[in-house]
Amino acid sequence: MTVSTGPDTTSTTGRRVPDSASIHPGPGFRIRLDFPRLPDELVQAFREFSTTDISDLLNRLYALDAEIRCLAGGDETLVGLACTVRAYLGDNLMVHKSLDVAKEGDVVVVTANGSHSYAVIGDVISTKARHRGIAGFVVDGMIRDLPSIEPIGMPVYARGTTPVGPLHRGPGEINYPIACGGVVVNPGDVVVADKAGVVIVPQQVAAELLERLRRYVGGNAAYLEAVQRGEFSNSWVDQQLEANACPIDPGVDTGAR
């Protein structure tokens, strides 16, 4: 492992290696220790709402790929600010470092570029994270040691499991924007996850969205109660079809040949 300082660099073994084999400080290998934070009472208020309702009011564009699902600790809704991690393929050095960077109650959101070839967290990281008060993990990639993670109670959302572990060399980034499950996640965005999936609330719209959610859910309550009693009409469907001039064939055979 080498960090670039010039055209040729001396490795830890004393060998001269080309600069192209080195890790370069800066974009791709950097850490930001914190970010502007929303008030905790605002963040935790999202616990009242399902990811489906939140996704609807974000125009269905902020839910992560459905393959990223709850693998452990999903009995309660996971809510917290995103501490973002970009991991290099086959490596999780920055995931380990995120345990020192994330604050109590944060959700560590890791992009491993959706790779199914190796895991970026396991039972050791999950145990350390529990002691640090980290709320949970969302991983665009794989995990391992699931049988040992489950008793820890650490909420973990990921694409699946594999016994193949990573190396710990870098590079990577902490608390810079990442792409996770098809959604851009910025450090400090609100992560909401439940058994229906994972949704990201951009920090800039969180307060306004919360007010809209309260109005939306309150306004729907009477309608949902009526549906549960079997009292509903689908006339709105016909209105939509008519507005789009959808042809409807009655399917009656007139006998004409």
ABEGO torsion letter per residue (X at the ends): XBBBAEABBBBAAGBBBBAAABBBBEBGBBBBABBBBBBAAAAAAAAABBAAAAAAAAGGAABBBAABBBABGAABBBBEBBBBBBBBBGBAAAAAAAAAABBBGBBBBBBAGGBAABBABBAAAAAAAAAAGBAEBBBBEBBBGAAAAAAAGBBBBBAEBBABBBBBAOBEBBGBBBBBGGBBBBBGBBBBBBAAEBBBBBAAAAAAAAAAAAAAAAAAAAAAAAAAAGBBBAAAAAAAAAAAGBBBBAGBBAGBX
